[in-house]
Amino acid sequence: MMNETQLSSFNYQFDTNTGKCLYAQVGLHNESADSTEFVNASIRVKPDDLPEGKDFMQLAMNDLITIAKKKLAADTAVKAESTEPIKQ
């Protein structure tokens, strides 16, 4: 069983001309209790991923981490068109 996904890194990327935040890069890590399975992910949270009317400076880091975790879950979810059984 996997543990809770943890933050491993967090960086903002700014436009050096305007000072506007372009995106947040969020590193996430999770491993099983026996450490034989793990996930390492780097998720880019872009302005389009933010709640409507909000920018990076209006959101807490925890909010951005939650968005990144949701993006990771969506990106790794098994798609419905897959009909092949998973062999274990």
TIMITI-284414 format. One record per residue (C-alpha): residue number from 0; residue in three letters; z, x, y. Coordinates in steps of 0.05 Angstrom, whole numbers, plus 5000, padded with zeros to 4 digits. Example, Ala and Ser with C-alpha at 12.3 -4.5 7.8 and 13.67 -1.06 7.14 Angstrom:
BEGIN
<r gugu="0" kollum="ALA" z="5156" x="5246" y="4910"/>
<r gugu="1" kollum="SER" z="5143" x="5273" y="4979"/>
//
This chain:
BEGIN
<r gugu="0" kollum="MET" z="5000" x="5000" y="5000"/>
<r gugu="1" kollum="MET" z="4982" x="5026" y="5069"/>
<r gugu="2" kollum="ASN" z="5034" x="5037" y="5122"/>
<r gugu="3" kollum="GLU" z="5028" x="5012" y="5194"/>
<r gugu="4" kollum="THR" z="4969" x="5043" y="5231"/>
<r gugu="5" kollum="GLN" z="4996" x="5095" y="5280"/>
<r gugu="6" kollum="LEU" z="4970" x="5125" y="5344"/>
<r gugu="7" kollum="SER" z="4946" x="5197" y="5336"/>
<r gugu="8" kollum="SER" z="4913" x="5208" y="5404"/>
<r gugu="9" kollum="PHE" z="4897" x="5172" y="5468"/>
<r gugu="10" kollum="ASN" z="4850" x="5194" y="5524"/>
<r gugu="11" kollum="TYR" z="4820" x="5162" y="5585"/>
<r gugu="12" kollum="GLN" z="4750" x="5185" y="5607"/>
<r gugu="13" kollum="PHE" z="4737" x="5180" y="5682"/>
<r gugu="14" kollum="ASP" z="4674" x="5184" y="5723"/>
<r gugu="15" kollum="THR" z="4686" x="5246" y="5765"/>
<r gugu="16" kollum="ASN" z="4646" x="5219" y="5824"/>
<r gugu="17" kollum="THR" z="4677" x="5150" y="5830"/>
<r gugu="18" kollum="GLY" z="4745" x="5160" y="5796"/>
<r gugu="19" kollum="LYS" z="4732" x="5097" y="5755"/>
<r gugu="20" kollum="CYS" z="4755" x="5096" y="5683"/>
<r gugu="21" kollum="LEU" z="4694" x="5092" y="5637"/>
<r gugu="22" kollum="TYR" z="4731" x="5083" y="5571"/>
<r gugu="23" kollum="ALA" z="4792" x="5099" y="5530"/>
<r gugu="24" kollum="GLN" z="4786" x="5139" y="5466"/>
<r gugu="25" kollum="VAL" z="4840" x="5118" y="5416"/>
<r gugu="26" kollum="GLY" z="4855" x="5158" y="5354"/>
<r gugu="27" kollum="LEU" z="4887" x="5118" y="5297"/>
<r gugu="28" kollum="HIS" z="4916" x="5142" y="5230"/>
<r gugu="29" kollum="ASN" z="4942" x="5106" y="5169"/>
<r gugu="30" kollum="GLU" z="4959" x="5131" y="5100"/>
<r gugu="31" kollum="SER" z="4985" x="5101" y="5036"/>
<r gugu="32" kollum="ALA" z="5057" x="5114" y="5014"/>
<r gugu="33" kollum="ASP" z="5033" x="5163" y="4961"/>
<r gugu="34" kollum="SER" z="4985" x="5198" y="5011"/>
<r gugu="35" kollum="THR" z="4924" x="5193" y="4965"/>
<r gugu="36" kollum="GLU" z="4887" x="5144" y="5011"/>
<r gugu="37" kollum="PHE" z="4882" x="5148" y="5086"/>
<r gugu="38" kollum="VAL" z="4844" x="5126" y="5147"/>
<r gugu="39" kollum="ASN" z="4830" x="5168" y="5208"/>
<r gugu="40" kollum="ALA" z="4791" x="5134" y="5263"/>
<r gugu="41" kollum="SER" z="4770" x="5147" y="5334"/>
<r gugu="42" kollum="ILE" z="4756" x="5082" y="5370"/>
<r gugu="43" kollum="ARG" z="4724" x="5077" y="5439"/>
<r gugu="44" kollum="VAL" z="4751" x="5019" y="5480"/>
<r gugu="45" kollum="LYS" z="4697" x="5002" y="5532"/>
<r gugu="46" kollum="PRO" z="4701" x="4956" y="5593"/>
<r gugu="47" kollum="ASP" z="4666" x="4901" y="5552"/>
<r gugu="48" kollum="ASP" z="4725" x="4902" y="5503"/>
<r gugu="49" kollum="LEU" z="4777" x="4886" y="5556"/>
<r gugu="50" kollum="PRO" z="4802" x="4816" y="5573"/>
<r gugu="51" kollum="GLU" z="4759" x="4783" y="5626"/>
<r gugu="52" kollum="GLY" z="4778" x="4803" y="5697"/>
<r gugu="53" kollum="LYS" z="4819" x="4864" y="5674"/>
<r gugu="54" kollum="ASP" z="4806" x="4938" y="5681"/>
<r gugu="55" kollum="PHE" z="4837" x="4998" y="5647"/>
<r gugu="56" kollum="MET" z="4889" x="5009" y="5701"/>
<r gugu="57" kollum="GLN" z="4914" x="4937" y="5695"/>
<r gugu="58" kollum="LEU" z="4929" x="4943" y="5621"/>
<r gugu="59" kollum="ALA" z="4986" x="4980" y="5588"/>
<r gugu="60" kollum="MET" z="4969" x="5034" y="5538"/>
<r gugu="61" kollum="ASN" z="4998" x="4989" y="5483"/>
<r gugu="62" kollum="ASP" z="4948" x="4935" y="5501"/>
<r gugu="63" kollum="LEU" z="4890" x="4984" y="5494"/>
<r gugu="64" kollum="ILE" z="4918" x="5008" y="5426"/>
<r gugu="65" kollum="THR" z="4920" x="4936" y="5402"/>
<r gugu="66" kollum="ILE" z="4847" x="4927" y="5424"/>
<r gugu="67" kollum="ALA" z="4828" x="4991" y="5387"/>
<r gugu="68" kollum="LYS" z="4864" x="4967" y="5323"/>
<r gugu="69" kollum="LYS" z="4827" x="4901" y="5326"/>
<r gugu="70" kollum="LYS" z="4761" x="4937" y="5335"/>
<r gugu="71" kollum="LEU" z="4777" x="4982" y="5275"/>
<r gugu="72" kollum="ALA" z="4793" x="4921" y="5233"/>
<r gugu="73" kollum="ALA" z="4728" x="4886" y="5253"/>
<r gugu="74" kollum="ASP" z="4687" x="4949" y="5243"/>
<r gugu="75" kollum="THR" z="4714" x="4960" y="5172"/>
<r gugu="76" kollum="ALA" z="4717" x="4888" y="5149"/>
<r gugu="77" kollum="VAL" z="4675" x="4871" y="5088"/>
<r gugu="78" kollum="LYS" z="4616" x="4829" y="5111"/>
<r gugu="79" kollum="ALA" z="4603" x="4761" y="5080"/>
<r gugu="80" kollum="GLU" z="4532" x="4780" y="5058"/>
<r gugu="81" kollum="SER" z="4561" x="4830" y="5008"/>
<r gugu="82" kollum="THR" z="4560" x="4796" y="4940"/>
<r gugu="83" kollum="GLU" z="4572" x="4857" y="4897"/>
<r gugu="84" kollum="PRO" z="4640" x="4857" y="4864"/>
<r gugu="85" kollum="ILE" z="4685" x="4917" y="4880"/>
<r gugu="86" kollum="LYS" z="4697" x="4960" y="4819"/>
<r gugu="87" kollum="GLN" z="4768" x="4986" y="4812"/>
//
